[in-house]
Amino acid sequence: MFSFPIDSELPQTIKEAFLGDFKKERAAEHYRHRPKDDNDERVDHNLDIVFYSDDKPMHWQYVRGLFKVKPSAITLMHVPANGVVPEHSDNVVYQRQSSVVYPLSPDPEHYAPCLAVAQIKSDGSIGADPVPYSSCYAFDTKQRHSVINNEYERFAVQVWFDIDLPDLHFIYGNGDLLN
């Protein structure tokens, strides 16, 4: 399993508050993700990240309050128009074995999906499968994934958990993930 939908949605006012936190002219306040590759060279992942913590605005508190399980981080993720987040799996040091995603922008018909890559499909072939659009979903960050964005800027709130996706799915199914 690479992903599963979650029955949760952010109110429009909360979405707008998060979107208001990303300011192109204040790029120094965002973390540009440039991890090292196998050759110890920095690779631009075309991914800007705003991290939230206890001293951040009320909309962070709102999202934190949705969960019974304490996340390891809450972030706003931005992929620029036509940006490509290269195929990768997340390093365990990020404490992000799985992530719950709330897509913010663009509208669903233009939202570029996260791709599960190098998977063996049910027909035996190997390839990339998109995560179906949902107002909220969880995916396995330990499996290889990527985003090939289109002409729209892509924004999402991501709630990080240091929990395997099958375990997170079990917690959700038991009613122990969301308040």
Backbone hydrogen bonds, N-H to C=O, Kabsch-Sander energy under -0.5 kcal/mol:
donor,donor_aa,acceptor,acceptor_aa,energy
4,F,138,A,-2.0
6,I,136,C,-2.5
8,S,6,I,-1.9
14,I,11,P,-0.6
15,K,11,P,-2.2
16,E,12,Q,-2.7
17,A,13,T,-1.7
18,F,14,I,-2.2
19,L,15,K,-2.6
20,G,16,E,-2.0
21,D,17,A,-0.5
21,D,18,F,-1.6
22,F,19,L,-1.1
23,K,21,D,-0.8
24,K,22,F,-0.5
26,R,23,K,-1.8
27,A,24,K,-1.0
29,E,26,R,-2.2
30,H,27,A,-1.8
31,Y,49,I,-3.2
32,R,30,H,-0.7
33,H,31,Y,-0.7
33,H,47,L,-2.8
34,R,32,R,-0.6
37,D,41,E,-2.5
40,D,37,D,-2.1
43,V,35,P,-2.6
45,H,33,H,-2.3
45,H,43,V,-0.6
48,D,78,H,-2.7
49,I,31,Y,-2.7
50,V,76,L,-2.4
51,F,49,I,-0.5
52,Y,74,I,-2.3
56,K,53,S,-2.4
60,W,57,P,-1.2
61,Q,57,P,-1.1
62,Y,58,M,-2.3
63,V,59,H,-1.9
64,R,60,W,-2.6
65,G,61,Q,-2.3
66,L,63,V,-1.5
67,F,64,R,-1.4
68,K,177,L,-2.9
69,V,177,L,-0.8
72,S,160,W,-2.3
73,A,160,W,-0.9
74,I,52,Y,-0.6
75,T,158,Q,-2.7
76,L,50,V,-2.3
77,M,75,T,-0.5
77,M,156,A,-3.4
78,H,48,D,-2.5
79,V,154,R,-2.5
82,N,150,N,-4.2
83,G,80,P,-2.4
85,V,147,V,-2.8
88,H,145,H,-2.0
90,D,141,T,-2.9
94,Y,91,N,-2.0
95,Q,92,V,-1.9
97,Q,161,F,-1.2
98,S,161,F,-2.1
99,S,139,F,-2.0
100,V,159,V,-2.8
101,V,99,S,-0.5
101,V,137,Y,-3.8
102,Y,157,V,-2.9
104,L,155,F,-2.6
105,S,155,F,-1.5
110,H,107,D,-2.3
111,Y,107,D,-0.8
111,Y,108,P,-0.7
112,A,110,H,-0.6
115,L,146,S,-3.3
116,A,114,C,-0.5
116,A,129,D,-3.1
117,V,115,L,-0.7
117,V,144,R,-2.0
119,Q,127,G,-1.7
121,K,119,Q,-0.7
121,K,125,S,-3.6
124,G,121,K,-2.1
127,G,119,Q,-2.0
129,D,116,A,-2.2
131,V,114,C,-2.6
137,Y,101,V,-1.8
138,A,4,F,-2.7
139,F,99,S,-2.1
140,D,2,F,-2.4
141,T,97,Q,-1.4
141,T,139,F,-0.8
142,K,97,Q,-0.9
143,Q,140,D,-0.7
145,H,88,H,-2.8
146,S,115,L,-1.5
147,V,85,V,-1.5
148,I,113,P,-0.5
149,N,83,G,-2.4
149,N,147,V,-0.7
154,R,79,V,-2.7
155,F,105,S,-3.1
156,A,77,M,-1.8
157,V,102,Y,-2.4
158,Q,75,T,-2.8
159,V,100,V,-3.1
160,W,73,A,-2.9
160,W,158,Q,-0.6
161,F,98,S,-2.7
163,I,161,F,-1.1
168,L,164,D,-2.6
169,H,165,L,-2.9
170,F,166,P,-1.9
171,I,167,D,-2.6
172,Y,168,L,-2.7
173,G,169,H,-2.9
174,N,170,F,-1.8
175,G,172,Y,-1.7
176,D,171,I,-2.7
179,N,66,L,-2.9
